[in-house]
Amino acid sequence: MSDTDPEEVQERWTTMMNDMNDAVAESFEQNMEAQAAFMESWMGAFEDSTPDSDTVEDGMAGYGRAYEVWLEAAERMNSRIADAAEGEDVAVSEFRDIWLQSANEAFSEVMGTTAFAAGTGELVGDMLELQQEVDEMSQDTLESLGFATRDDVDEVAERLIELERRQHEVSQKLDRLLEE
């Protein structure tokens, strides 16, 4: 009858909710710490690295080419605005197309530099490390809440595969015995 005792049920419920709240709070704290670490890593990605002079030179040249693309776009815009002011029929979509094309060209100039590639490589590496930390925190959280973790599921899958293999062996032996 103790399973239906309201005070005992209430006590178990309170204990379970407290444990769950503690696990969620711990998970939230770990998540905030990971986010802070990621931001620090991201901000320091370029500070901590000292690219060689060729990389810096290539990066600056890329930014310079991008700037030239924007200046050319501004000149084309001014020219088309002047044409429209003189009465020429200039479609609004032409202005949009000038800026879209220029944006693509400018971004290509910057993204094609070794400096951008180096910075992106470092950022991707940092993001992969962060993803691993988040995965570990998720596993810890699931475990603390009493749910199955990835490791638990992997272990069950391995055991299931082994059981299937053994069952297949037993079936084959049984078939051989029945044939004799």
C-alpha positions in Angstrom: 0.0 0.0 0.0 3.0 2.3 0.3 2.9 2.8 -3.5 -0.4 4.7 -3.1 0.6 6.7 0.0 0.1 10.3 -1.1 2.9 11.6 1.0 5.4 9.1 -0.3 4.3 9.7 -3.9 4.7 13.5 -3.3 8.1 12.9 -1.8 9.3 10.8 -4.8 7.9 13.3 -7.2 9.7 16.2 -5.4 12.9 14.3 -5.4 12.7 13.4 -9.1 11.8 17.0 -10.0 14.7 18.3 -7.9 17.1 15.9 -9.6 15.8 16.9 -13.0 16.1 20.6 -12.2 19.6 20.2 -11.0 20.5 18.3 -14.2 18.9 21.0 -16.4 20.7 23.8 -14.4 24.0 22.0 -14.8 23.4 21.4 -18.5 22.5 25.1 -18.9 25.7 26.2 -17.1 27.8 23.9 -19.2 26.2 25.2 -22.4 26.9 28.8 -21.3 30.5 27.9 -20.6 30.9 26.2 -24.0 29.4 29.2 -25.7 31.7 31.6 -23.9 34.7 29.4 -24.8 33.6 29.3 -28.4 33.3 33.1 -28.6 36.7 33.6 -26.9 38.1 31.1 -29.4 36.4 32.7 -32.3 37.6 36.2 -31.3 41.1 34.9 -30.8 41.3 33.0 -34.0 43.1 35.7 -35.8 44.8 37.2 -32.7 46.5 33.9 -31.8 47.7 33.2 -35.3 50.5 35.2 -36.9 50.1 34.7 -40.7 53.2 35.1 -42.8 53.7 38.2 -44.8 52.6 36.6 -48.0 49.3 35.6 -46.5 48.8 39.1 -45.1 49.8 40.7 -48.4 47.3 38.4 -50.3 44.5 39.2 -47.8 45.1 43.0 -48.2 45.2 42.6 -52.0 41.9 40.7 -51.9 40.3 43.4 -49.8 41.7 46.1 -52.2 40.2 44.3 -55.2 36.9 44.0 -53.4 37.0 47.7 -52.7 37.6 48.4 -56.4 34.6 46.3 -57.3 32.4 48.4 -54.9 33.7 51.6 -56.4 33.0 50.4 -59.9 29.4 49.5 -58.8 28.9 52.9 -57.3 30.1 54.5 -60.6 27.7 52.3 -62.6 24.9 53.2 -60.2 25.6 57.0 -60.6 25.7 56.6 -64.4 22.4 54.8 -64.5 20.8 57.3 -62.1 22.0 60.1 -64.4 20.5 58.2 -67.4 17.2 57.9 -65.6 17.3 61.6 -64.6 17.8 62.5 -68.3 14.6 60.5 -69.1 16.0 57.1 -70.1 13.8 54.2 -69.0 15.9 52.4 -66.5 14.4 49.4 -64.7 14.6 49.2 -61.0 15.8 45.6 -61.2 18.9 47.0 -63.0 20.0 48.8 -59.9 19.5 45.6 -57.8 21.4 43.5 -60.4 24.4 45.9 -60.2 24.7 45.6 -56.5 24.1 41.8 -56.5 26.7 41.2 -59.1 29.1 43.5 -57.3 28.5 41.8 -54.0 29.3 38.4 -55.6 32.5 39.7 -57.2 33.6 41.5 -54.0 33.0 38.5 -51.9 34.8 36.3 -54.4 37.8 38.6 -54.2 38.0 38.3 -50.4 37.1 34.6 -50.1 39.7 33.6 -52.7 42.6 34.8 -50.5 44.9 32.6 -48.5 44.1 34.8 -45.4 40.4 34.0 -45.7 41.2 30.3 -46.2 43.5 30.2 -43.2 41.0 32.1 -41.0 38.1 29.8 -42.2 40.2 26.7 -41.5 40.9 27.8 -37.9 37.2 28.7 -37.4 36.1 25.3 -38.7 38.6 23.6 -36.4 37.3 25.6 -33.4 33.7 24.8 -34.4 34.5 21.1 -34.6 36.0 21.2 -31.1 32.9 23.1 -29.8 30.6 20.5 -31.5 32.5 17.7 -29.7 32.2 19.5 -26.3 28.4 20.0 -27.0 28.0 16.3 -27.8 29.8 15.4 -24.6 27.6 17.7 -22.6 24.5 16.3 -24.3 25.6 12.8 -23.4 26.3 13.9 -19.8 22.9 15.6 -19.6 21.0 12.5 -21.0 22.9 10.3 -18.5 22.1 12.5 -15.6 18.4 12.5 -16.5 18.4 8.7 -16.8 18.0 8.6 -20.5 20.0 6.3 -22.8 23.1 7.9 -24.2 24.7 7.3 -27.6 27.2 5.0 -25.9 24.3 3.0 -24.4 22.6 2.7 -27.8 25.9 1.7 -29.4 26.4 -1.0 -26.8 22.9 -2.3 -27.3 23.4 -2.3 -31.1 26.6 -4.3 -30.7 25.0 -6.8 -28.4 22.1 -7.2 -30.8 24.4 -7.8 -33.8 26.3 -10.4 -31.7 23.0 -12.1 -30.7 21.9 -12.2 -34.4 25.2 -13.7 -35.4 25.0 -16.3 -32.7 21.3 -17.1 -33.6 22.4 -17.5 -37.2 25.1 -20.0 -36.2 22.7 -21.9 -34.0 20.1 -22.0 -36.9 22.8 -23.4 -39.2 23.9 -26.0 -36.7 20.3 -27.0 -36.1 19.7 -27.3 -39.8 22.7 -29.5 -40.2 21.6 -31.8 -37.3 18.1 -32.1 -38.8 19.5 -33.0 -42.2 21.6 -35.9 -40.7 
